[in-house]
Amino acid sequence: MTGASAAVASSASPQLSRAGTNLVFATVVVGMLMSALDQTIVSTALPTIVADLGGAGHMAWVVTAYLVTSAIATALAGKFGDLFGYKLVFILSGLIFIVGSMIAGMSQGMTLLIVARAIQGVGGGGLMVTAMALIANVIPLRERGKYQGALGAVFGVTTVLGPTLGGLFTDHLSWRWCFYVNVPVAALMIVMALRFIPSTRAETKPIVDYLGIAVVAAAVTTLILGLEWGGQEYAWGSPMIIGLFAASAALFALFVLVELRAKEPMLPMKLFRGNVFTVCSILSFIVGFAMLGAMTFLPAFLQYVMGVSATASGLRTLPLVIGLFTTSIFSGTVVGKTGHYKIFPIVGTAVMAVGLYLMSTMDQHTGFWLQSLYMLILGLGIGLTMQVLTIVVQNTVPYNDLGTATSGVTFFRTIGSAFGTTIFGTLYTNQLTPNMTRALEQVRVVPPEVAQNPERLAKLPDAEKAPILTAYADSIDYVFRWVVPVALLGFLIAWLLKQVPLRDTARAGAGDLGEGFAMPDSNDRAVHLERVVAHELRKLRDNAVPESGILAAAGSALDRDEAWALVQVRTYAKLLDTVTISEIARTHWVPPELVGPVFVKAERDGLVRTAGDAVTLTERGVEEVDRVRAAWRHWLDKRLGDWDLTDPADRALLDRAVDNIALKLLDEADRPEALARRD
């Protein structure tokens, strides 16, 4: 492709063939799959990792390190994509992910493994956000709805696949393959990205809130270190722990001051003036706290106390995931159809509290079906709460805050997951240490390294292992019992959530799994508005309403081929002094002979003027293009009528965004039949 063609292709969503679009989507799916899987794939491997490397007190950090750096990376990756191009950031994120995975697989100590997981998190967060950005920048609006829905489903399914795959690798290869497997897959993804993903970047340079991101990262890290080291490395009243907590409080206060003064803050403080955003952020934190903390320590209970394999422990957590899936889909569908949402977080947090309490009663004598029922109840509660939070925020904030509010709620959920895993780990370790000491004193023939290895522990005689199993069961039960008040706090807070009218258009994607699982997303408000339009376009096609109806609504006599030809000339004319048929054909990877007849027909109808290979629009052609563009704008205005706002500045922003979308839809005119048959 020539430089001129490349410039045209990067000026808007590149017009890929169906095969090209599918190859880009496959590449993006691989990146998202790896990033999402690595949040949960290690949960079933953790007991074996502890047995091999020691450091049981730092077990939670294997998960927490990934979550914290992933949250930071998601805040930066989208901005870097705007600055340097999403393709480049996607590929660099993949390389960082490979480096982290290789170091994690080769780690001979817990400290190095935690560092490697932090590196993985940087790559994983970058992959996640740039995957969503690439969908928004490469897939045409007309096709985007179905691809975004499929991407959300991929993200949701990883919740099931992660623990199961981790168990399979641990049992049949080694826990190290939870990380090694990423290397060839990520390498393939990078090759595919280099070959198939076109280069795109934002037309305007974003302002990055580096100071705000750095301060909140330091605040979160110092608080987590204080919670992790308290009672283990240092006494709770020691100067180190008190100093970490004081530093964290000071840094959080500084973060608020920085955000109040930032030109484009990472998390605008004005969002907290609204009831919906504030309550949803707190509930999102609590849901993340309970969900990932439970999913991290449930496999430990099943392997140590019940004596099942790593694979079986992954499979036996499926009731939790099934409950989560069921109520996520149900609540999203109901909210999408009715617009009523307040009841779901109220009921969900109550059910979560019941589920956590029931799980705190489990021991080595609890039967399989009873355990499954308890997990199912917890999953039902999480699903009822989690699905609606992002939907509600997206439906209620002004257009100007749409991107930052959405990413803000997701950020709180990720940080909640990190805090949950850390606090679960601290409670577990502080309780297990004295319990295990007493158990080993009672059974003097069992060395500590056997007690730490679930496979060797399961082979001991019942009399020898009984006190050790009780020590593990009591410690994990203690953890779940302490989390019950957190869920009850969420129940009380949920009552404060106001029921406000939701936008009909924005409710269209409420049932998408990506929304329900709070998938990390772009902080660009235009991307979210385009997603709404994509859902509307998808409904247009599902209802068998031809998009050529826009031509009829415009009062235009153009057919599909002529409309495409005129739009191509208009698009190229913005960038080139001379538009040629050969250049247009080259952009679409077809010979000029294939599109030539389309321009011959347009010239015969007085729409274009040709001089050899050069082509320009006639006055009538310009009028027809403007007429179709106006029809698209009218169509958008009708469907986005419920976005009308009282703030004139916000209204002006929305008007400009809608006008840009109308231009995109015009530039994405249906391809001629001859080109479509080549896809």
VMD Tcl script that draws the C-alpha trace (Angstrom):
set ca {
  {0.00 0.00 0.00}
  {1.37 3.47 -0.91}
  {1.87 6.26 1.61}
  {-1.19 8.03 0.29}
  {-3.31 4.94 0.65}
  {-2.05 4.36 4.15}
  {-2.94 7.93 5.09}
  {-6.48 7.44 3.84}
  {-6.82 4.09 5.59}
  {-5.76 5.60 8.91}
  {-8.05 8.62 8.66}
  {-11.04 6.65 9.90}
  {-11.97 3.05 10.57}
  {-10.05 1.12 7.87}
  {-12.42 -0.54 5.41}
  {-11.39 -4.16 5.82}
  {-12.88 -7.12 4.02}
  {-14.93 -9.59 6.03}
  {-11.95 -11.95 6.15}
  {-9.66 -9.10 7.22}
  {-12.08 -8.05 9.94}
  {-12.26 -11.60 11.27}
  {-8.46 -11.90 11.33}
  {-8.16 -8.64 13.29}
  {-10.84 -9.87 15.69}
  {-9.10 -13.24 16.15}
  {-5.85 -11.43 16.99}
  {-7.60 -9.20 19.52}
  {-9.41 -12.17 21.08}
  {-6.10 -13.98 21.67}
  {-4.71 -10.94 23.50}
  {-7.80 -10.49 25.65}
  {-8.02 -14.21 26.39}
  {-4.47 -14.34 27.76}
  {-4.89 -11.19 29.81}
  {-8.20 -12.27 31.35}
  {-7.12 -15.87 31.98}
  {-4.06 -14.81 33.96}
  {-6.28 -13.15 36.57}
  {-7.60 -16.56 37.69}
  {-5.45 -19.31 36.14}
  {-3.06 -19.39 39.11}
  {-5.76 -19.85 41.77}
  {-5.81 -23.66 41.49}
  {-2.01 -23.79 41.17}
  {-1.28 -21.74 44.31}
  {-1.15 -24.64 46.81}
  {1.36 -26.47 44.59}
  {3.37 -23.28 44.03}
  {3.60 -22.81 47.80}
  {4.69 -26.43 48.20}
  {7.48 -25.93 45.64}
  {8.66 -22.40 46.46}
  {7.57 -21.90 50.08}
  {6.45 -18.44 51.17}
  {2.89 -19.38 52.09}
  {2.49 -16.00 53.78}
  {2.95 -14.26 50.42}
  {0.61 -16.52 48.45}
  {-1.98 -13.79 47.89}
  {0.62 -11.53 46.28}
  {0.85 -13.87 43.29}
  {-2.66 -12.69 42.42}
  {-2.50 -9.18 43.89}
  {0.68 -8.12 42.05}
  {-0.99 -8.90 38.71}
  {-4.17 -7.02 39.61}
  {-2.48 -3.84 40.86}
  {-0.14 -3.40 37.89}
  {-2.93 -4.38 35.50}
  {-5.14 -1.62 36.93}
  {-2.34 0.93 36.50}
  {-1.61 -0.27 32.96}
  {-5.26 0.03 31.93}
  {-5.22 3.67 33.01}
  {-2.18 4.39 30.82}
  {-2.52 2.07 27.83}
  {-5.46 3.84 26.22}
  {-3.67 7.21 26.40}
  {-0.46 5.73 25.00}
  {-2.50 4.18 22.20}
  {-3.80 7.63 21.32}
  {-0.25 9.02 21.38}
  {1.70 6.29 19.60}
  {-0.90 4.11 17.89}
  {-2.92 1.20 19.27}
  {-1.18 -1.41 17.14}
  {2.23 -0.47 18.58}
  {0.98 -0.46 22.19}
  {-0.81 -3.79 21.63}
  {2.40 -5.40 20.34}
  {4.59 -3.91 23.10}
  {2.08 -5.12 25.70}
  {2.34 -8.60 24.20}
  {6.16 -8.50 24.44}
  {5.99 -7.37 28.09}
  {3.52 -10.18 28.77}
  {5.92 -12.72 27.24}
  {8.82 -11.48 29.39}
  {6.71 -11.66 32.55}
  {5.46 -15.14 31.68}
  {8.96 -16.48 31.02}
  {10.30 -15.10 34.31}
  {7.27 -16.46 36.20}
  {7.73 -19.93 34.73}
  {11.43 -20.02 35.61}
  {11.05 -18.56 39.12}
  {12.80 -20.44 41.90}
  {11.47 -18.30 44.71}
  {8.24 -16.58 45.69}
  {9.71 -13.06 45.51}
  {10.80 -13.44 41.88}
  {7.44 -14.97 40.99}
  {5.62 -11.97 42.47}
  {7.84 -9.58 40.49}
  {7.16 -11.59 37.33}
  {3.43 -11.44 37.97}
  {3.68 -7.66 38.30}
  {5.38 -7.52 34.89}
  {2.68 -9.77 33.48}
  {0.06 -7.40 34.85}
  {1.57 -4.47 32.96}
  {1.38 -6.44 29.72}
  {-2.03 -7.90 30.51}
  {-3.60 -4.52 31.30}
  {-2.18 -3.07 28.10}
  {-3.52 -5.98 26.04}
  {-6.98 -5.67 27.56}
  {-7.50 -1.98 26.94}
  {-5.86 -1.84 23.51}
  {-7.92 -4.87 22.44}
  {-11.08 -2.86 23.14}
  {-9.60 0.22 21.44}
  {-8.67 -1.77 18.34}
  {-12.23 -3.03 18.03}
  {-13.43 0.57 18.24}
  {-10.86 1.86 15.74}
  {-10.69 -0.96 13.21}
  {-14.13 -2.58 13.10}
  {-16.68 -0.44 11.20}
  {-19.60 0.87 13.23}
  {-22.04 -1.20 11.17}
  {-20.33 -4.41 12.27}
  {-19.09 -3.43 15.71}
  {-22.09 -4.50 17.82}
  {-21.74 -8.23 17.18}
  {-17.95 -8.17 17.57}
  {-18.11 -6.29 20.87}
  {-20.76 -8.69 22.16}
  {-18.57 -11.67 21.22}
  {-15.54 -10.07 22.89}
  {-17.52 -9.59 26.10}
  {-18.54 -13.27 25.99}
  {-14.87 -14.26 25.66}
  {-14.04 -12.21 28.74}
  {-16.86 -13.82 30.72}
  {-15.94 -17.37 29.71}
  {-12.40 -16.93 31.06}
  {-13.90 -16.95 34.55}
  {-14.72 -20.62 33.92}
  {-11.62 -21.53 31.95}
  {-9.00 -19.96 34.22}
  {-9.18 -22.20 37.31}
  {-9.83 -25.32 35.21}
  {-6.86 -24.77 32.90}
  {-4.65 -23.94 35.87}
  {-5.59 -27.24 37.49}
  {-4.97 -29.23 34.30}
  {-1.51 -27.76 33.80}
  {-0.62 -28.28 37.47}
  {-1.72 -31.92 37.55}
  {-0.51 -33.10 34.16}
  {2.51 -30.91 33.38}
  {3.64 -28.42 36.01}
  {2.33 -25.22 37.57}
  {5.02 -23.49 35.51}
  {3.03 -24.22 32.37}
  {0.35 -21.81 33.60}
  {2.91 -19.23 32.49}
  {4.93 -21.00 29.79}
  {1.81 -21.55 27.69}
  {1.55 -17.78 27.22}
  {4.87 -17.55 25.38}
  {3.99 -19.33 22.09}
  {0.42 -17.99 22.15}
  {1.58 -14.40 22.67}
  {4.27 -14.80 19.99}
  {1.60 -15.98 17.53}
  {-0.58 -13.03 18.52}
  {2.25 -10.58 17.82}
  {2.90 -12.09 14.39}
  {-0.81 -11.85 13.60}
  {-0.92 -8.25 14.82}
  {2.05 -7.27 12.64}
  {0.43 -8.89 9.63}
  {-3.26 -8.13 9.96}
  {-3.90 -5.10 12.22}
  {-3.76 -1.75 10.39}
  {-2.07 1.21 12.05}
  {-4.44 3.71 13.67}
  {-4.08 6.53 16.16}
  {-6.14 9.39 17.48}
  {-6.30 12.60 15.47}
  {-5.82 14.70 18.63}
  {-3.15 14.20 21.26}
  {-4.55 13.32 24.70}
  {-3.42 14.81 27.97}
  {-2.14 12.06 30.29}
  {-2.63 12.47 34.04}
  {0.78 10.99 34.88}
  {0.94 12.53 38.36}
  {-2.53 11.32 39.33}
  {-1.83 7.78 38.13}
  {1.55 7.68 39.93}
  {0.10 8.98 43.20}
  {-2.86 6.57 43.28}
  {-0.54 3.67 42.37}
  {1.73 4.56 45.30}
  {-1.26 4.97 47.64}
  {-2.73 1.57 46.72}
  {0.66 -0.17 46.91}
  {1.58 1.19 50.35}
  {-1.85 0.27 51.74}
  {-1.65 -3.27 50.34}
  {1.90 -3.68 51.68}
  {0.70 -2.60 55.12}
  {-2.13 -5.11 55.02}
  {0.15 -7.85 53.68}
  {3.05 -7.35 56.10}
  {0.91 -6.63 59.17}
  {1.11 -9.49 61.65}
  {3.61 -11.37 59.43}
  {6.77 -9.43 58.61}
  {6.07 -6.76 61.24}
  {3.78 -6.36 64.24}
  {0.58 -4.41 63.58}
  {1.74 -1.67 65.95}
  {5.26 -1.44 64.54}
  {6.58 1.84 63.05}
  {6.79 0.20 59.62}
  {3.09 -0.79 59.44}
  {1.86 2.46 61.00}
  {4.13 4.36 58.61}
  {2.76 2.50 55.57}
  {-0.83 3.22 56.59}
  {-0.03 6.88 57.28}
  {1.79 7.21 53.95}
  {-1.16 5.62 52.16}
  {-3.64 8.02 53.78}
  {-1.45 11.01 52.87}
  {-1.07 9.78 49.28}
  {-4.82 9.29 48.87}
  {-5.37 12.84 50.13}
  {-2.73 14.07 47.69}
  {-4.45 12.16 44.90}
  {-7.67 14.08 45.55}
  {-5.80 17.40 45.39}
  {-4.00 16.37 42.18}
  {-7.25 15.32 40.51}
  {-8.96 18.58 41.48}
  {-6.23 20.51 39.65}
  {-5.58 18.16 36.70}
  {-6.69 19.36 33.27}
  {-7.90 15.88 32.29}
  {-7.98 13.89 35.57}
  {-7.86 10.12 35.64}
  {-10.78 10.14 38.08}
  {-12.66 13.49 38.19}
  {-13.67 14.26 41.75}
  {-16.92 15.86 40.52}
  {-18.21 12.35 39.76}
  {-18.50 11.69 43.51}
  {-21.07 14.47 43.81}
  {-23.54 12.12 42.16}
  {-25.22 9.42 44.23}
  {-25.22 6.81 41.47}
  {-21.48 6.91 40.71}
  {-20.46 7.01 44.38}
  {-22.67 4.10 45.46}
  {-21.87 2.01 42.38}
  {-18.12 2.53 42.90}
  {-18.34 1.36 46.52}
  {-20.44 -1.65 45.56}
  {-18.10 -2.46 42.68}
  {-15.19 -2.47 45.16}
  {-17.09 -4.81 47.49}
  {-18.07 -7.19 44.68}
  {-14.47 -7.39 43.46}
  {-13.35 -7.89 47.07}
  {-15.64 -10.86 47.63}
  {-15.44 -12.52 44.20}
  {-11.73 -12.81 43.50}
  {-10.85 -13.33 47.14}
  {-13.24 -16.29 47.26}
  {-12.09 -17.68 43.91}
  {-8.46 -17.51 45.08}
  {-8.92 -19.33 48.38}
  {-11.67 -21.82 47.49}
  {-9.22 -24.04 45.56}
  {-6.92 -24.01 48.60}
  {-9.78 -25.30 50.77}
  {-10.68 -27.99 48.25}
  {-7.11 -29.19 47.78}
  {-5.91 -29.06 51.37}
  {-9.07 -29.93 53.28}
  {-10.98 -32.12 50.82}
  {-7.87 -33.69 49.26}
  {-8.93 -33.24 45.63}
  {-6.55 -32.61 42.73}
  {-5.85 -29.17 41.28}
  {-8.01 -29.98 38.24}
  {-10.88 -31.20 40.40}
  {-10.67 -28.09 42.58}
  {-11.11 -25.94 39.48}
  {-14.09 -27.97 38.32}
  {-15.68 -27.98 41.77}
  {-15.79 -24.16 41.83}
  {-18.07 -24.24 38.77}
  {-21.28 -23.86 40.87}
  {-20.04 -20.41 41.91}
  {-19.38 -19.45 38.28}
  {-22.70 -20.95 37.09}
  {-24.58 -18.92 39.70}
  {-22.66 -15.79 38.72}
  {-23.38 -16.31 35.00}
  {-27.06 -17.05 35.55}
  {-27.92 -14.00 37.60}
  {-25.60 -11.71 35.60}
  {-27.48 -12.50 32.41}
  {-30.86 -12.41 34.16}
  {-30.31 -9.06 35.90}
  {-28.83 -7.46 32.79}
  {-31.77 -8.58 30.68}
  {-34.32 -7.28 33.19}
  {-32.55 -3.93 33.56}
  {-32.27 -3.62 29.79}
  {-36.00 -4.20 29.33}
  {-37.43 -2.34 32.32}
  {-34.84 0.24 33.35}
  {-35.32 -0.74 37.02}
  {-32.11 -1.74 38.79}
  {-32.09 -0.84 42.50}
  {-33.48 -4.17 43.71}
  {-30.59 -6.18 42.25}
  {-27.66 -4.86 44.35}
  {-29.86 -4.95 47.47}
  {-30.83 -8.60 46.99}
  {-27.40 -9.48 45.57}
  {-25.36 -8.23 48.53}
  {-27.75 -9.95 50.97}
  {-27.37 -13.25 49.10}
  {-23.58 -12.72 49.00}
  {-23.52 -12.35 52.78}
  {-25.54 -15.57 53.19}
  {-23.24 -17.43 50.79}
  {-20.08 -16.26 52.56}
  {-21.51 -17.23 55.96}
  {-22.48 -20.71 54.72}
  {-19.02 -21.21 53.26}
  {-17.50 -20.25 56.60}
  {-19.18 -23.35 58.09}
  {-17.51 -25.85 55.72}
  {-15.02 -28.42 56.98}
  {-13.63 -31.78 55.89}
  {-16.95 -33.44 56.68}
  {-19.10 -31.15 54.50}
  {-20.53 -33.13 51.60}
  {-19.95 -32.37 47.91}
  {-23.53 -31.28 47.18}
  {-23.72 -29.03 50.21}
  {-20.44 -27.36 49.25}
  {-21.76 -26.87 45.72}
  {-24.96 -25.31 47.06}
  {-23.00 -22.83 49.20}
  {-20.83 -21.83 46.23}
  {-23.89 -21.49 44.02}
  {-25.52 -19.12 46.53}
  {-22.41 -16.94 46.66}
  {-22.25 -16.87 42.85}
  {-25.92 -15.92 42.57}
  {-25.36 -12.98 44.91}
  {-22.26 -11.72 43.08}
  {-24.01 -11.97 39.70}
  {-27.08 -10.08 40.87}
  {-24.91 -7.20 42.07}
  {-22.08 -7.08 39.54}
  {-24.05 -6.93 36.30}
  {-25.95 -3.71 36.93}
  {-23.25 -1.42 38.32}
  {-21.45 -0.43 35.11}
  {-24.74 -0.30 33.20}
  {-26.28 2.11 35.69}
  {-23.28 4.46 35.67}
  {-23.10 4.51 31.87}
  {-26.78 5.35 31.69}
  {-26.80 8.23 34.15}
  {-23.62 10.33 33.86}
  {-23.34 13.28 31.42}
  {-21.78 12.55 28.04}
  {-18.63 14.47 29.00}
  {-17.99 12.03 31.88}
  {-19.09 8.84 30.15}
  {-15.62 7.39 29.56}
  {-13.99 8.32 32.87}
  {-17.02 7.20 34.90}
  {-17.10 3.80 33.18}
  {-13.39 3.19 33.61}
  {-13.63 4.52 37.18}
  {-16.17 1.91 38.26}
  {-14.07 -0.81 36.62}
  {-10.97 0.53 38.38}
  {-12.71 0.28 41.76}
  {-13.67 -3.32 41.04}
  {-10.09 -4.25 40.12}
  {-8.67 -2.54 43.19}
  {-11.37 -4.23 45.28}
  {-10.22 -7.58 43.90}
  {-6.63 -6.73 44.86}
  {-7.61 -5.66 48.37}
  {-9.88 -8.67 48.78}
  {-7.15 -11.10 47.82}
  {-4.66 -9.33 50.10}
  {-6.95 -9.21 53.12}
  {-8.06 -12.80 52.56}
  {-4.37 -13.74 52.47}
  {-3.51 -11.78 55.61}
  {-6.41 -13.24 57.60}
  {-5.57 -16.71 56.32}
  {-1.87 -16.54 57.15}
  {-2.33 -14.92 60.57}
  {-4.82 -17.63 61.51}
  {-3.06 -20.58 59.86}
  {0.31 -19.99 61.53}
  {-0.83 -20.71 65.12}
  {-3.37 -23.34 64.01}
  {-0.75 -25.26 62.04}
  {1.80 -24.98 64.84}
  {-0.64 -26.63 67.24}
  {-1.60 -29.29 64.69}
  {2.04 -30.25 63.97}
  {2.77 -30.40 67.71}
  {-0.18 -32.77 68.05}
  {1.02 -34.94 65.13}
  {4.79 -34.93 65.58}
  {5.46 -37.45 62.79}
  {4.38 -35.10 60.00}
  {7.07 -32.62 58.84}
  {5.96 -29.06 57.82}
  {6.88 -29.58 54.14}
  {4.39 -32.46 53.93}
  {1.67 -30.39 55.57}
  {2.22 -27.68 52.94}
  {1.95 -30.11 50.01}
  {-1.72 -30.97 49.28}
  {-0.83 -34.09 47.28}
  {1.41 -35.58 49.99}
  {-0.98 -34.50 52.73}
  {-3.87 -36.40 51.09}
  {-1.85 -39.66 51.23}
  {-1.31 -39.55 55.00}
  {-3.33 -41.84 57.31}
  {-6.53 -40.26 58.59}
  {-5.29 -40.07 62.16}
  {-2.17 -38.14 61.15}
  {-3.77 -35.70 58.76}
  {-6.99 -34.97 60.70}
  {-5.55 -32.17 62.92}
  {-3.83 -30.60 59.89}
  {-7.04 -30.63 57.85}
  {-8.84 -29.02 60.76}
  {-6.16 -26.32 60.92}
  {-6.66 -25.50 57.23}
  {-10.45 -25.65 57.45}
  {-10.61 -23.42 60.53}
  {-8.25 -20.88 58.94}
  {-10.19 -20.61 55.67}
  {-13.53 -20.56 57.52}
  {-12.16 -17.70 59.61}
  {-11.43 -15.76 56.42}
  {-14.94 -16.19 54.99}
  {-16.50 -15.33 58.35}
  {-14.67 -12.00 58.47}
  {-15.81 -11.09 54.95}
  {-19.51 -11.46 55.86}
  {-19.58 -7.96 57.48}
  {-18.14 -6.51 54.25}
  {-21.04 -7.98 52.28}
  {-23.51 -6.70 54.89}
  {-21.97 -3.24 54.57}
  {-22.63 -3.52 50.84}
  {-26.25 -4.45 51.61}
  {-26.70 -1.29 53.68}
  {-24.99 0.90 51.07}
  {-27.13 -0.59 48.26}
  {-30.23 0.91 49.88}
  {-28.72 4.37 49.28}
  {-28.62 3.86 45.51}
  {-31.14 6.11 43.83}
  {-33.47 4.79 41.13}
  {-33.25 7.20 38.20}
  {-34.49 6.88 34.61}
  {-32.06 5.11 32.29}
  {-31.49 6.00 28.66}
  {-33.37 3.62 26.38}
  {-30.58 3.56 23.81}
  {-27.80 2.84 26.30}
  {-29.77 -0.03 27.83}
  {-29.45 -1.98 24.59}
  {-26.20 -3.66 25.62}
  {-27.23 -4.41 29.20}
  {-27.21 -8.15 28.62}
  {-23.67 -8.27 27.21}
  {-21.34 -10.40 29.30}
  {-18.55 -7.87 28.99}
  {-20.69 -5.27 30.74}
  {-21.63 -7.72 33.45}
  {-18.07 -8.75 34.21}
  {-16.88 -5.13 34.27}
  {-14.39 -5.71 31.50}
  {-11.69 -3.01 31.42}
  {-12.67 -0.53 28.77}
  {-11.72 2.67 27.02}
  {-11.95 5.96 28.90}
  {-12.86 7.70 25.64}
  {-16.44 8.93 25.78}
  {-16.73 8.84 21.97}
  {-16.00 5.09 21.99}
  {-18.89 4.48 24.40}
  {-21.28 6.61 22.39}
  {-20.26 4.73 19.25}
  {-21.04 1.48 21.07}
  {-24.58 2.73 21.65}
  {-24.89 3.53 17.95}
  {-23.45 0.12 17.06}
  {-26.20 -1.54 19.10}
  {-28.80 0.56 17.28}
  {-27.34 -0.42 13.91}
  {-27.40 -4.05 14.98}
  {-31.08 -3.75 15.86}
  {-31.67 -2.18 12.46}
  {-30.24 -5.25 10.78}
  {-31.87 -7.74 13.14}
  {-35.25 -6.22 12.29}
  {-34.53 -6.72 8.59}
  {-34.61 -2.96 7.88}
  {-32.20 -2.36 4.97}
  {-29.59 0.33 5.55}
  {-30.35 1.52 2.04}
  {-33.40 3.03 3.74}
  {-31.07 5.90 4.67}
  {-30.73 6.69 0.95}
  {-34.50 6.71 0.61}
  {-34.87 8.90 3.71}
  {-32.39 11.33 2.19}
  {-34.50 11.59 -0.94}
  {-31.49 10.38 -2.91}
  {-31.66 8.50 -6.18}
  {-28.25 6.92 -5.55}
  {-27.94 3.16 -5.53}
  {-25.55 1.28 -3.26}
  {-22.66 1.24 -5.75}
  {-22.87 4.95 -6.55}
  {-23.16 5.92 -2.88}
  {-19.97 3.95 -2.16}
  {-18.12 5.55 -5.07}
  {-19.07 9.10 -4.06}
  {-18.06 8.51 -0.45}
  {-14.67 7.13 -1.54}
  {-13.96 10.21 -3.64}
  {-15.08 12.48 -0.81}
  {-12.85 10.66 1.75}
  {-9.75 10.72 -0.44}
  {-10.30 14.36 -1.47}
  {-9.80 15.40 2.19}
  {-6.24 14.06 2.10}
  {-5.00 14.07 -1.47}
  {-4.61 16.75 -4.10}
  {-5.58 14.29 -6.83}
  {-7.91 11.35 -6.27}
  {-7.44 8.38 -8.60}
  {-9.47 5.24 -9.15}
  {-6.26 3.20 -8.91}
  {-5.52 4.62 -5.46}
  {-9.04 3.79 -4.25}
  {-8.76 0.25 -5.61}
  {-5.32 -0.21 -4.05}
  {-6.66 0.75 -0.61}
  {-9.23 -2.03 -0.88}
  {-6.68 -4.53 -2.20}
  {-8.52 -5.05 -5.50}
  {-7.55 -4.40 -9.15}
  {-8.82 -1.10 -10.64}
  {-10.78 -3.08 -13.22}
  {-13.08 -4.33 -10.49}
  {-14.24 -0.90 -9.34}
  {-13.91 0.92 -12.64}
  {-17.47 0.14 -13.84}
  {-18.88 1.72 -10.66}
  {-17.24 5.05 -11.50}
  {-18.27 4.79 -15.17}
  {-21.87 4.47 -14.02}
  {-21.52 7.40 -11.58}
  {-20.04 9.59 -14.35}
  {-22.88 8.67 -16.71}
  {-25.35 9.87 -14.05}
  {-23.48 13.16 -13.64}
  {-22.16 12.44 -10.14}
  {-18.40 12.34 -10.81}
  {-16.06 13.69 -13.43}
  {-13.07 11.63 -14.65}
  {-9.92 12.68 -16.49}
  {-7.99 9.54 -17.25}
  {-7.49 7.84 -13.86}
  {-8.32 10.98 -11.83}
  {-11.82 11.43 -10.45}
  {-13.65 14.35 -8.78}
  {-17.17 14.99 -7.53}
  {-19.50 17.15 -9.57}
  {-21.73 19.72 -7.88}
  {-24.55 17.20 -8.01}
  {-22.28 14.57 -6.50}
  {-21.39 16.90 -3.61}
  {-25.08 17.62 -3.03}
  {-25.89 13.90 -2.92}
  {-23.12 13.19 -0.42}
  {-24.26 16.07 1.81}
  {-27.85 14.85 1.56}
  {-26.93 11.32 2.70}
  {-24.79 12.68 5.53}
  {-27.70 14.80 6.73}
  {-29.95 11.74 6.65}
  {-27.52 9.82 8.85}
  {-27.41 12.74 11.28}
  {-31.22 12.85 11.39}
  {-31.35 9.09 12.02}
  {-28.85 9.44 14.88}
  {-30.70 12.39 16.42}
  {-33.93 10.39 16.55}
  {-32.27 7.45 18.29}
  {-30.17 9.51 20.67}
  {-32.98 11.85 21.64}
  {-32.85 10.66 25.26}
  {-29.25 11.96 25.50}
  {-30.42 15.60 25.36}
  {-28.89 17.37 28.34}
  {-29.41 20.66 30.16}
  {-25.73 21.64 30.28}
  {-25.01 23.60 27.06}
  {-21.32 22.64 27.06}
  {-22.15 18.96 27.39}
  {-24.81 19.31 24.71}
  {-22.23 20.87 22.37}
  {-19.81 17.99 23.00}
  {-22.53 15.47 22.24}
  {-23.50 17.34 19.06}
  {-19.93 17.23 17.79}
  {-19.64 13.53 18.62}
  {-22.89 12.71 16.82}
  {-21.76 14.71 13.79}
  {-18.48 12.75 13.72}
  {-20.40 9.48 13.93}
  {-22.57 10.57 11.02}
  {-19.38 11.17 9.02}
  {-18.10 7.70 9.96}
  {-21.33 6.07 8.87}
  {-21.13 7.99 5.61}
  {-17.50 6.93 5.08}
  {-18.45 3.32 5.84}
  {-20.89 3.18 2.93}
  {-21.85 -0.34 1.85}
  {-19.33 -1.81 -0.54}
  {-20.38 -2.68 -4.10}
  {-21.55 -6.23 -4.75}
  {-18.37 -6.93 -6.73}
  {-16.19 -6.14 -3.69}
  {-18.52 -7.87 -1.23}
  {-18.26 -11.12 -3.19}
  {-14.49 -11.09 -2.70}
  {-14.79 -11.14 1.11}
}
mol new
graphics top color blue
foreach p $ca { graphics top sphere $p radius 0.5 }
foreach p [lrange $ca 0 end-1] q [lrange $ca 1 end] { graphics top cylinder $p $q radius 0.2 }
display resetview
